Amino acid sequence: MGLVITGWIASAFVFSTFFMKKMLPLRLVAIASNVAFMTYGLLGLAYGDFSRLYPIFVLHACLLPLNVVRLLESRRVLAAAHDAGAERMVRPLAPYLSLEAHQAAETVFQRGEAQVHF
């Protein structure tokens, strides 16, 4: 029974990653998924199913360090962006921006308005 429950928990983690909109939570849930699937694979030893679960174990043993590295990279990028001044963040975007003048309290865009894609 523990093997089945662990498999469902691991699958639920993977399923939930498809609803993530932010990278850090996505990586954290992916890491939890990797650990859960590795546990699922190792439980196969106790239940005599390891030969069938070995590929799952190997896959998630390889994905775990990759997800940890990507999580650390994302945290470094966020920290650098946080530490950088607003001018340093906007400067690379300057060639793509244009200056517009608007009156005080003028509505520039409204909710539901079509977006312009370049």
MMTF fields as JSON, N, C-alpha, C and O atoms, coordinates in Angstrom:
{
  "mmtfVersion": "1.0.0",
  "mmtfProducer": "UNKNOWN",
  "numBonds": 471,
  "numAtoms": 472,
  "numGroups": 118,
  "numChains": 1,
  "numModels": 1,
  "chainsPerModel": [1],
  "groupsPerChain": [118],
  "chainIdList": ["A"],
  "bondAtomList": [4, 2, 8, 6, 12, 10, 16, 14, 20, 18, 24, 22, 28, 26, 32, 30, 36, 34, 40, 38, 44, 42, 48, 46, 52, 50, 56, 54, 60, 58, 64, 62, 68, 66, 72, 70, 76, 74, 80, 78, 84, 82, 88, 86, 92, 90, 96, 94, 100, 98, 104, 102, 108, 106, 112, 110, 116, 114, 120, 118, 124, 122, 128, 126, 132, 130, 136, 134, 140, 138, 144, 142, 148, 146, 152, 150, 156, 154, 160, 158, 164, 162, 168, 166, 172, 170, 176, 174, 180, 178, 184, 182, 188, 186, 192, 190, 196, 194, 200, 198, 204, 202, 208, 206, 212, 210, 216, 214, 220, 218, 224, 222, 228, 226, 232, 230, 236, 234, 240, 238, 244, 242, 248, 246, 252, 250, 256, 254, 260, 258, 264, 262, 268, 266, 272, 270, 276, 274, 280, 278, 284, 282, 288, 286, 292, 290, 296, 294, 300, 298, 304, 302, 308, 306, 312, 310, 316, 314, 320, 318, 324, 322, 328, 326, 332, 330, 336, 334, 340, 338, 344, 342, 348, 346, 352, 350, 356, 354, 360, 358, 364, 362, 368, 366, 372, 370, 376, 374, 380, 378, 384, 382, 388, 386, 392, 390, 396, 394, 400, 398, 404, 402, 408, 406, 412, 410, 416, 414, 420, 418, 424, 422, 428, 426, 432, 430, 436, 434, 440, 438, 444, 442, 448, 446, 452, 450, 456, 454, 460, 458, 464, 462, 468, 466],
  "bondOrderList": [1, 1, 1, 1, 1, 1, 1, 1, 1, 1, 1, 1, 1, 1, 1, 1, 1, 1, 1, 1, 1, 1, 1, 1, 1, 1, 1, 1, 1, 1, 1, 1, 1, 1, 1, 1, 1, 1, 1, 1, 1, 1, 1, 1, 1, 1, 1, 1, 1, 1, 1, 1, 1, 1, 1, 1, 1, 1, 1, 1, 1, 1, 1, 1, 1, 1, 1, 1, 1, 1, 1, 1, 1, 1, 1, 1, 1, 1, 1, 1, 1, 1, 1, 1, 1, 1, 1, 1, 1, 1, 1, 1, 1, 1, 1, 1, 1, 1, 1, 1, 1, 1, 1, 1, 1, 1, 1, 1, 1, 1, 1, 1, 1, 1, 1, 1, 1],
  "groupList": [{"groupName": "MET", "atomNameList": ["N", "CA", "C", "O"], "elementList": ["N", "C", "C", "O"], "formalChargeList": [0, 0, 0, 0], "bondAtomList": [1, 0, 2, 1, 3, 2], "bondOrderList": [1, 1, 2], "singleLetterCode": "M", "chemCompType": "L-PEPTIDE LINKING"}, {"groupName": "GLY", "atomNameList": ["N", "CA", "C", "O"], "elementList": ["N", "C", "C", "O"], "formalChargeList": [0, 0, 0, 0], "bondAtomList": [1, 0, 2, 1, 3, 2], "bondOrderList": [1, 1, 2], "singleLetterCode": "G", "chemCompType": "PEPTIDE LINKING"}, {"groupName": "LEU", "atomNameList": ["N", "CA", "C", "O"], "elementList": ["N", "C", "C", "O"], "formalChargeList": [0, 0, 0, 0], "bondAtomList": [1, 0, 2, 1, 3, 2], "bondOrderList": [1, 1, 2], "singleLetterCode": "L", "chemCompType": "L-PEPTIDE LINKING"}, {"groupName": "VAL", "atomNameList": ["N", "CA", "C", "O"], "elementList": ["N", "C", "C", "O"], "formalChargeList": [0, 0, 0, 0], "bondAtomList": [1, 0, 2, 1, 3, 2], "bondOrderList": [1, 1, 2], "singleLetterCode": "V", "chemCompType": "L-PEPTIDE LINKING"}, {"groupName": "ILE", "atomNameList": ["N", "CA", "C", "O"], "elementList": ["N", "C", "C", "O"], "formalChargeList": [0, 0, 0, 0], "bondAtomList": [1, 0, 2, 1, 3, 2], "bondOrderList": [1, 1, 2], "singleLetterCode": "I", "chemCompType": "L-PEPTIDE LINKING"}, {"groupName": "THR", "atomNameList": ["N", "CA", "C", "O"], "elementList": ["N", "C", "C", "O"], "formalChargeList": [0, 0, 0, 0], "bondAtomList": [1, 0, 2, 1, 3, 2], "bondOrderList": [1, 1, 2], "singleLetterCode": "T", "chemCompType": "L-PEPTIDE LINKING"}, {"groupName": "TRP", "atomNameList": ["N", "CA", "C", "O"], "elementList": ["N", "C", "C", "O"], "formalChargeList": [0, 0, 0, 0], "bondAtomList": [1, 0, 2, 1, 3, 2], "bondOrderList": [1, 1, 2], "singleLetterCode": "W", "chemCompType": "L-PEPTIDE LINKING"}, {"groupName": "ALA", "atomNameList": ["N", "CA", "C", "O"], "elementList": ["N", "C", "C", "O"], "formalChargeList": [0, 0, 0, 0], "bondAtomList": [1, 0, 2, 1, 3, 2], "bondOrderList": [1, 1, 2], "singleLetterCode": "A", "chemCompType": "L-PEPTIDE LINKING"}, {"groupName": "SER", "atomNameList": ["N", "CA", "C", "O"], "elementList": ["N", "C", "C", "O"], "formalChargeList": [0, 0, 0, 0], "bondAtomList": [1, 0, 2, 1, 3, 2], "bondOrderList": [1, 1, 2], "singleLetterCode": "S", "chemCompType": "L-PEPTIDE LINKING"}, {"groupName": "PHE", "atomNameList": ["N", "CA", "C", "O"], "elementList": ["N", "C", "C", "O"], "formalChargeList": [0, 0, 0, 0], "bondAtomList": [1, 0, 2, 1, 3, 2], "bondOrderList": [1, 1, 2], "singleLetterCode": "F", "chemCompType": "L-PEPTIDE LINKING"}, {"groupName": "LYS", "atomNameList": ["N", "CA", "C", "O"], "elementList": ["N", "C", "C", "O"], "formalChargeList": [0, 0, 0, 0], "bondAtomList": [1, 0, 2, 1, 3, 2], "bondOrderList": [1, 1, 2], "singleLetterCode": "K", "chemCompType": "L-PEPTIDE LINKING"}, {"groupName": "PRO", "atomNameList": ["N", "CA", "C", "O"], "elementList": ["N", "C", "C", "O"], "formalChargeList": [0, 0, 0, 0], "bondAtomList": [1, 0, 2, 1, 3, 2], "bondOrderList": [1, 1, 2], "singleLetterCode": "P", "chemCompType": "L-PEPTIDE LINKING"}, {"groupName": "ARG", "atomNameList": ["N", "CA", "C", "O"], "elementList": ["N", "C", "C", "O"], "formalChargeList": [0, 0, 0, 0], "bondAtomList": [1, 0, 2, 1, 3, 2], "bondOrderList": [1, 1, 2], "singleLetterCode": "R", "chemCompType": "L-PEPTIDE LINKING"}, {"groupName": "ASN", "atomNameList": ["N", "CA", "C", "O"], "elementList": ["N", "C", "C", "O"], "formalChargeList": [0, 0, 0, 0], "bondAtomList": [1, 0, 2, 1, 3, 2], "bondOrderList": [1, 1, 2], "singleLetterCode": "N", "chemCompType": "L-PEPTIDE LINKING"}, {"groupName": "TYR", "atomNameList": ["N", "CA", "C", "O"], "elementList": ["N", "C", "C", "O"], "formalChargeList": [0, 0, 0, 0], "bondAtomList": [1, 0, 2, 1, 3, 2], "bondOrderList": [1, 1, 2], "singleLetterCode": "Y", "chemCompType": "L-PEPTIDE LINKING"}, {"groupName": "ASP", "atomNameList": ["N", "CA", "C", "O"], "elementList": ["N", "C", "C", "O"], "formalChargeList": [0, 0, 0, 0], "bondAtomList": [1, 0, 2, 1, 3, 2], "bondOrderList": [1, 1, 2], "singleLetterCode": "D", "chemCompType": "L-PEPTIDE LINKING"}, {"groupName": "HIS", "atomNameList": ["N", "CA", "C", "O"], "elementList": ["N", "C", "C", "O"], "formalChargeList": [0, 0, 0, 0], "bondAtomList": [1, 0, 2, 1, 3, 2], "bondOrderList": [1, 1, 2], "singleLetterCode": "H", "chemCompType": "L-PEPTIDE LINKING"}, {"groupName": "CYS", "atomNameList": ["N", "CA", "C", "O"], "elementList": ["N", "C", "C", "O"], "formalChargeList": [0, 0, 0, 0], "bondAtomList": [1, 0, 2, 1, 3, 2], "bondOrderList": [1, 1, 2], "singleLetterCode": "C", "chemCompType": "L-PEPTIDE LINKING"}, {"groupName": "GLU", "atomNameList": ["N", "CA", "C", "O"], "elementList": ["N", "C", "C", "O"], "formalChargeList": [0, 0, 0, 0], "bondAtomList": [1, 0, 2, 1, 3, 2], "bondOrderList": [1, 1, 2], "singleLetterCode": "E", "chemCompType": "L-PEPTIDE LINKING"}, {"groupName": "GLN", "atomNameList": ["N", "CA", "C", "O"], "elementList": ["N", "C", "C", "O"], "formalChargeList": [0, 0, 0, 0], "bondAtomList": [1, 0, 2, 1, 3, 2], "bondOrderList": [1, 1, 2], "singleLetterCode": "Q", "chemCompType": "L-PEPTIDE LINKING"}],
  "groupTypeList": [0, 1, 2, 3, 4, 5, 1, 6, 4, 7, 8, 7, 9, 3, 9, 8, 5, 9, 9, 0, 10, 10, 0, 2, 11, 2, 12, 2, 3, 7, 4, 7, 8, 13, 3, 7, 9, 0, 5, 14, 1, 2, 2, 1, 2, 7, 14, 1, 15, 9, 8, 12, 2, 14, 11, 4, 9, 3, 2, 16, 7, 17, 2, 2, 11, 2, 13, 3, 3, 12, 2, 2, 18, 8, 12, 12, 3, 2, 7, 7, 7, 16, 15, 7, 1, 7, 18, 12, 0, 3, 12, 11, 2, 7, 11, 14, 2, 8, 2, 18, 7, 16, 19, 7, 7, 18, 5, 3, 9, 19, 12, 1, 18, 7, 19, 3, 16, 9],
  "groupIdList": [1, 2, 3, 4, 5, 6, 7, 8, 9, 10, 11, 12, 13, 14, 15, 16, 17, 18, 19, 20, 21, 22, 23, 24, 25, 26, 27, 28, 29, 30, 31, 32, 33, 34, 35, 36, 37, 38, 39, 40, 41, 42, 43, 44, 45, 46, 47, 48, 49, 50, 51, 52, 53, 54, 55, 56, 57, 58, 59, 60, 61, 62, 63, 64, 65, 66, 67, 68, 69, 70, 71, 72, 73, 74, 75, 76, 77, 78, 79, 80, 81, 82, 83, 84, 85, 86, 87, 88, 89, 90, 91, 92, 93, 94, 95, 96, 97, 98, 99, 100, 101, 102, 103, 104, 105, 106, 107, 108, 109, 110, 111, 112, 113, 114, 115, 116, 117, 118],
  "secStructList": [7, 2, 2, 2, 2, 2, 2, 2, 2, 2, 2, 2, 2, 2, 2, 2, 2, 6, 6, 7, 7, 1, 2, 2, 2, 2, 2, 2, 2, 2, 2, 2, 2, 2, 2, 2, 2, 2, 2, 2, 2, 2, 2, 2, 2, 2, 2, 6, 7, 2, 2, 2, 2, 2, 2, 2, 2, 2, 2, 2, 2, 2, 2, 2, 2, 2, 2, 2, 2, 2, 2, 2, 2, 2, 2, 2, 2, 2, 2, 2, 2, 2, 2, 1, 7, 2, 2, 2, 2, 2, 4, 4, 4, 4, 4, 4, 7, 7, 7, 7, 7, 7, 7, 6, 6, 7, 7, 7, 7, 7, 6, 6, 7, 7, 7, 7, 7, 7],
  "xCoordList": [0.82, 0.0, 0.865, 0.513, 2.013, 2.901, 3.469, 3.68, 3.72, 4.252, 3.243, 3.603, 1.996, 0.943, 0.724, 0.62, 0.656, 0.433, 1.587, 1.367, 2.808, 3.972, 3.935, 4.256, 3.549, 3.428, 2.402, 2.627, 1.281, 0.242, 0.684, 0.391, 1.383, 1.889, 2.893, 2.837, 3.81, 4.803, 4.122, 4.512, 3.109, 2.378, 1.642, 1.571, 1.1, 0.395, 1.364, 0.998, 2.594, 3.599, 3.852, 3.883, 4.032, 4.274, 3.077, 3.247, 1.885, 0.669, 0.591, 0.231, 0.927, 0.83, 1.839, 1.609, 2.954, 3.938, 3.366, 3.819, 2.38, 1.802, 0.93, 0.522, 0.643, -0.158, 0.693, 0.173, 1.993, 2.884, 3.124, 3.364, 3.054, 3.294, 4.611, 5.074, 5.21, 6.477, 7.545, 7.281, 8.748, 9.826, 10.266, 10.491, 10.392, 10.873, 9.928, 10.387, 8.612, 7.727, 7.746, 7.653, 7.865, 7.932, 9.129, 8.993, 10.284, 11.485, 11.361, 11.79, 10.781, 10.623, 9.698, 9.982, 8.609, 7.686, 8.33, 8.124, 9.105, 9.803, 10.812, 10.961, 11.49, 12.431, 11.679, 12.129, 10.537, 9.714, 9.266, 9.235, 8.921, 8.525, 9.681, 9.489, 10.878, 12.042, 12.285, 12.522, 12.224, 12.439, 11.35, 11.637, 10.1, 8.992, 9.13, 8.895, 9.505, 9.665, 10.881, 10.856, 11.936, 13.078, 12.684, 13.088, 11.896, 11.383, 10.518, 10.625, 9.668, 8.808, 9.66, 9.363, 10.716, 11.6, 12.291, 12.392, 12.77, 13.454, 12.499, 12.898, 11.252, 10.269, 10.061, 9.638, 10.363, 10.288, 11.196, 10.918, 12.285, 13.159, 12.41, 12.515, 11.655, 10.918, 9.754, 9.376, 9.191, 8.025, 8.388, 7.503, 9.671, 10.102, 9.826, 9.838, 9.579, 9.288, 10.406, 10.204, 11.56, 12.604, 13.029, 13.348, 13.04, 13.476, 12.558, 13.017, 11.268, 10.333, 10.428, 10.17, 10.794, 10.83, 12.219, 12.377, 13.207, 14.573, 14.686, 15.351, 14.066, 14.17, 13.602, 14.149, 12.525, 11.945, 12.926, 13.125, 13.544, 14.519, 15.694, 16.101, 16.239, 17.395, 17.029, 17.79, 15.868, 15.432, 15.388, 15.931, 14.752, 14.595, 15.882, 16.077, 16.756, 18.075, 18.895, 19.719, 18.677, 19.358, 18.694, 19.38, 17.375, 16.65, 16.81, 16.771, 16.989, 17.098, 18.247, 18.005, 19.487, 20.55, 20.324, 20.669, 19.753, 19.457, 18.466, 18.66, 17.413, 16.434, 17.04, 16.704, 17.925, 18.585, 19.472, 19.461, 20.238, 21.102, 20.259, 20.597, 19.176, 18.312, 17.642, 17.456, 17.282, 16.709, 17.728, 17.401, 18.955, 20.003, 20.293, 20.497, 20.314, 20.521, 19.399, 19.66, 18.17, 17.028, 17.112, 16.822, 17.503, 17.628, 18.725, 18.576, 19.831, 20.917, 20.455, 20.763, 19.723, 19.228, 18.274, 18.359, 17.366, 16.426, 17.158, 16.81, 18.164, 18.933, 19.674, 19.72, 20.251, 20.961, 19.998, 20.326, 18.827, 17.825, 17.359, 17.133, 17.217, 16.789, 17.848, 17.533, 19.112, 20.213, 20.501, 21.001, 20.185, 20.453, 19.483, 18.331, 19.948, 19.084, 18.094, 18.292, 17.056, 16.02, 16.621, 16.227, 17.57, 18.176, 18.923, 18.844, 19.641, 20.378, 19.431, 19.793, 18.244, 17.278, 16.604, 16.294, 16.378, 15.64, 16.561, 16.125, 17.801, 18.732, 18.759, 18.694, 18.85, 18.856, 17.548, 17.521, 16.477, 15.186, 14.989, 14.07, 15.821, 15.65, 15.444, 14.602, 16.162, 15.937, 14.515, 14.066, 13.835, 12.496, 11.387, 10.205, 11.763, 10.795, 10.628, 11.509, 9.492, 9.278, 8.648, 7.942, 8.909, 8.412, 7.084, 6.96, 6.107, 4.791, 4.396, 4.693, 3.73, 3.231, 1.728, 1.012, 1.255, -0.168, -0.603, 0.198, -1.85, -2.419, -2.645, -2.827, -2.629, -2.901, -4.292, -5.232, -4.421, -5.674, -6.196, -7.319, -5.409, -5.807, -5.724, -4.773, -6.717, -6.702, -5.816, -6.082, -4.777, -3.825, -4.266, -4.128, -4.792, -5.351, -6.393, -6.408, -7.26, -8.328, -8.259, -7.754, -8.769, -8.813, -9.601, -10.673, -9.062, -9.74, -9.413, -9.81, -8.69, -8.324, -7.326, -6.48, -7.435, -6.532, -5.083, -4.769, -4.214, -2.796, -2.118, -2.501, -1.102, -0.317, 0.914, 1.648, 1.146, 2.313, 3.268, 2.858, 4.526, 5.539, 6.321, 7.222],
  "yCoordList": [-1.202, 0.0, 1.267, 2.26, 1.228, 2.393, 2.747, 3.92, 1.723, 1.958, 2.709, 3.655, 2.299, 2.935, 4.375, 5.277, 4.588, 5.945, 6.863, 8.002, 6.366, 7.173, 7.523, 8.649, 6.576, 6.835, 7.907, 8.76, 7.871, 8.88, 10.253, 11.268, 10.286, 11.561, 12.162, 13.352, 11.327, 11.801, 12.311, 13.339, 11.588, 12.014, 13.331, 14.172, 13.508, 14.759, 15.945, 17.033, 15.731, 16.802, 17.188, 18.372, 16.195, 16.482, 17.215, 18.204, 16.744, 17.371, 18.833, 19.703, 19.099, 20.47, 21.411, 22.619, 20.878, 21.756, 22.427, 23.506, 21.806, 22.386, 23.605, 24.309, 23.859, 25.012, 26.147, 27.214, 25.924, 26.933, 28.046, 27.796, 29.282, 30.435, 31.123, 31.971, 30.76, 31.377, 30.292, 29.164, 30.664, 29.693, 29.086, 27.878, 29.887, 29.337, 28.286, 27.203, 28.56, 27.497, 26.27, 25.138, 26.499, 25.381, 24.49, 23.269, 25.088, 24.292, 23.576, 22.429, 24.235, 23.594, 22.379, 21.336, 22.51, 21.381, 20.295, 19.107, 20.689, 19.702, 18.917, 17.708, 19.591, 18.91, 17.943, 16.818, 18.373, 17.474, 16.27, 15.146, 16.506, 15.421, 14.449, 13.234, 14.982, 14.118, 13.239, 12.037, 13.849, 13.094, 12.039, 10.903, 12.416, 11.462, 10.304, 9.155, 10.582, 9.501, 8.634, 7.429, 9.224, 8.413, 7.5, 6.338, 8.032, 7.218, 6.087, 4.943, 6.417, 5.42, 4.314, 3.13, 4.706, 3.716, 2.848, 1.632, 3.478, 2.713, 1.8, 0.728, 2.219, 1.341, 0.075, -0.956, 0.17, -1.02, -2.132, -3.308, -1.772, -2.794, -3.615, -4.841, -2.935, -3.627, -4.444, -5.458, -4.018, -4.691, -5.604, -6.193, -5.724, -6.609, -6.089, -6.863, -4.801, -4.201, -3.284, -2.529, -3.335, -2.366, -2.46, -1.441, -3.661, -3.791, -3.006, -2.479, -2.923, -2.128, -0.643, 0.192, -0.31, 1.09, 1.722, 2.925, 0.924, 1.418, 2.59, 3.572, 2.537, 3.696, 4.981, 6.061, 4.877, 6.053, 6.604, 7.816, 5.701, 6.128, 6.845, 7.915, 6.259, 6.857, 8.22, 9.179, 8.301, 9.574, 10.672, 11.756, 10.406, 11.452, 11.686, 12.766, 10.69, 10.903, 11.858, 12.611, 11.832, 12.764, 14.146, 15.165, 14.177, 15.454, 16.252, 17.482, 15.565, 16.257, 17.266, 18.432, 16.877, 17.888, 19.001, 20.157, 18.655, 19.674, 20.699, 21.902, 20.238, 21.156, 21.988, 23.163, 21.395, 22.154, 23.246, 24.382, 22.907, 23.902, 25.03, 26.202, 24.697, 25.722, 26.582, 27.782, 25.986, 26.758, 27.765, 28.933, 27.314, 28.218, 29.322, 30.473, 28.986, 30.007, 31.042, 32.241, 30.591, 31.514, 32.427, 33.62, 31.881, 32.704, 33.745, 34.883, 33.361, 34.33, 35.441, 36.612, 35.084, 36.094, 37.048, 38.262, 36.501, 37.359, 38.27, 39.442, 37.733, 38.558, 39.663, 40.8, 39.345, 40.361, 41.422, 42.608, 41.019, 41.983, 42.859, 44.056, 42.273, 43.041, 44.053, 45.184, 43.631, 44.507, 45.599, 46.668, 45.328, 46.313, 47.48, 47.3, 48.642, 49.816, 49.76, 49.01, 50.529, 50.559, 50.952, 50.422, 51.877, 52.327, 51.181, 51.03, 50.382, 49.253, 48.197, 47.469, 48.096, 47.107, 47.573, 46.758, 48.872, 49.411, 49.697, 49.622, 50.016, 50.402, 49.409, 49.859, 48.099, 47.18, 47.201, 46.825, 47.638, 47.697, 48.999, 49.098, 49.986, 51.317, 51.322, 52.084, 50.518, 50.555, 50.137, 50.44, 49.464, 48.973, 49.843, 49.554, 50.895, 51.757, 53.066, 53.488, 53.687, 55.021, 55.9, 55.414, 57.174, 58.133, 58.692, 59.112, 58.695, 59.262, 60.228, 60.0, 61.3, 62.266, 62.057, 61.864, 62.097, 61.929, 62.972, 63.434, 63.325, 64.266, 63.549, 62.332, 64.314, 63.744, 63.114, 63.683, 61.966, 61.213, 60.669, 60.17, 60.755, 60.197, 58.659, 58.106, 57.995, 56.539, 56.104, 56.447, 55.359, 54.939, 53.623, 53.439, 52.717, 51.464, 50.984, 51.407, 50.103, 49.588, 48.068, 47.423, 47.525, 46.078, 45.458, 45.942, 44.39, 43.697, 44.236, 43.657, 45.345, 45.946, 45.036, 44.405, 44.976, 44.121, 44.533, 45.72, 43.545, 43.816, 43.933, 43.277, 44.779, 44.941, 44.054, 44.156, 43.195, 42.309, 42.722, 42.921, 42.848, 43.233, 42.038, 42.164],
  "zCoordList": [0.0, 0.0, 0.0, -0.637, 0.727, 0.788, -0.566, -0.875, -1.382, -2.719, -3.574, -4.275, -3.523, -4.321, -3.871, -4.701, -2.58, -2.049, -2.442, -2.852, -2.317, -2.692, -4.176, -4.556, -5.008, -6.437, -6.74, -7.598, -6.043, -6.258, -5.763, -6.395, -4.64, -4.121, -5.101, -5.41, -5.585, -6.549, -7.816, -8.37, -8.267, -9.468, -9.236, -10.132, -8.044, -7.715, -7.76, -8.205, -7.3, -7.384, -8.837, -9.17, -9.699, -11.115, -11.709, -12.422, -11.423, -11.941, -11.508, -12.302, -10.251, -9.739, -10.393, -10.441, -10.897, -11.54, -12.782, -13.164, -13.413, -14.625, -14.332, -15.255, -13.056, -12.675, -12.129, -11.805, -12.026, -11.465, -12.472, -13.654, -11.983, -12.845, -12.529, -13.292, -11.41, -11.009, -10.915, -10.499, -11.31, -11.442, -10.107, -10.036, -9.057, -7.795, -7.229, -6.864, -7.139, -6.659, -7.57, -7.096, -8.87, -9.812, -9.49, -9.42, -9.297, -8.999, -7.661, -7.533, -6.667, -5.36, -5.446, -4.856, -6.169, -6.321, -7.18, -6.931, -8.185, -9.013, -8.167, -8.344, -7.266, -6.365, -5.46, -5.242, -4.931, -4.103, -4.922, -4.42, -6.173, -7.076, -7.286, -7.244, -7.512, -7.702, -6.48, -6.604, -5.305, -4.062, -3.885, -3.507, -4.159, -4.01, -4.995, -4.623, -6.242, -7.214, -6.9, -7.149, -6.361, -5.949, -4.791, -4.742, -3.864, -2.757, -3.297, -2.855, -4.249, -4.905, -5.526, -5.367, -6.232, -6.836, -5.804, -5.971, -4.728, -3.687, -2.915, -2.46, -2.767, -2.122, -2.94, -2.418, -4.227, -5.074, -4.591, -4.825, -3.914, -3.33, -2.294, -2.269, -1.439, -0.378, -0.932, -0.345, -2.044, -2.609, -3.784, -4.404, -4.091, -5.159, -6.559, -7.516, -6.698, -7.999, -8.492, -9.443, -7.875, -8.211, -9.67, -10.283, -10.235, -11.629, -12.565, -13.579, -12.237, -13.056, -12.743, -13.61, -11.521, -11.091, -11.227, -11.022, -11.568, -11.69, -12.666, -12.336, -13.86, -14.765, -14.154, -14.377, -13.398, -12.733, -11.712, -11.621, -10.935, -9.941, -10.603, -10.152, -11.672, -12.36, -12.954, -12.829, -13.597, -14.181, -13.129, -13.342, -12.006, -10.991, -10.202, -9.645, -10.15, -9.538, -10.407, -9.889, -11.714, -12.622, -12.614, -12.694, -12.518, -12.547, -11.255, -11.28, -10.128, -8.843, -8.824, -8.509, -9.146, -9.121, -10.154, -9.907, -11.293, -12.298, -11.749, -11.926, -11.089, -10.506, -9.383, -9.233, -8.598, -7.518, -8.114, -7.64, -9.15, -9.802, -10.393, -10.223, -11.079, -11.685, -10.61, -10.809, -9.488, -8.38, -7.865, -7.652, -7.666, -7.172, -8.183, -7.798, -9.467, -10.504, -10.482, -10.574, -10.363, -10.326, -9.116, -9.214, -7.987, -6.778, -6.946, -6.5, -7.589, -7.827, -8.765, -8.54, -9.808, -10.752, -10.047, -10.228, -9.242, -8.506, -7.525, -7.381, -6.857, -5.915, -6.655, -6.184, -7.8, -8.583, -9.081, -9.071, -9.513, -9.984, -8.839, -9.017, -7.679, -6.507, -6.097, -5.728, -6.168, -5.775, -6.798, -6.45, -8.05, -9.103, -8.963, -8.568, -9.282, -9.25, -10.399, -11.355, -10.315, -11.353, -12.702, -13.741, -12.68, -13.935, -14.616, -15.835, -13.844, -14.429, -14.973, -15.898, -14.431, -14.901, -16.189, -17.057, -16.314, -17.46, -18.636, -19.785, -18.385, -19.449, -20.622, -21.766, -20.412, -21.562, -22.356, -23.528, -21.719, -22.4, -23.166, -23.979, -22.927, -23.505, -25.014, -25.489, -25.798, -27.247, -27.649, -28.754, -26.778, -27.101, -26.509, -26.693, -25.806, -25.141, -25.904, -26.654, -25.695, -26.268, -25.195, -24.311, -25.283, -24.314, -24.802, -25.953, -23.93, -24.257, -23.152, -21.979, -23.532, -22.549, -22.385, -23.367, -21.142, -20.858, -19.834, -19.021, -19.883, -18.925, -17.593, -17.551, -16.522, -15.203, -15.208, -15.765, -14.602, -14.469, -15.8, -15.855, -16.866, -18.152, -18.083, -17.531, -18.642, -18.694, -19.851, -21.003, -19.554, -20.57, -21.204, -22.413, -20.403, -20.911, -19.918, -18.762, -20.376, -19.531, -19.488, -20.407, -18.416, -18.258, -19.412, -19.774, -19.978, -21.073, -22.439, -23.451, -22.483, -23.758, -24.474, -23.84, -25.79, -26.577, -26.337, -26.247, -26.237, -26.047, -27.39, -28.359, -27.436, -28.655, -28.527, -27.544, -29.495, -29.486, -30.595, -31.738, -30.253, -31.235, -31.679, -32.508]
}
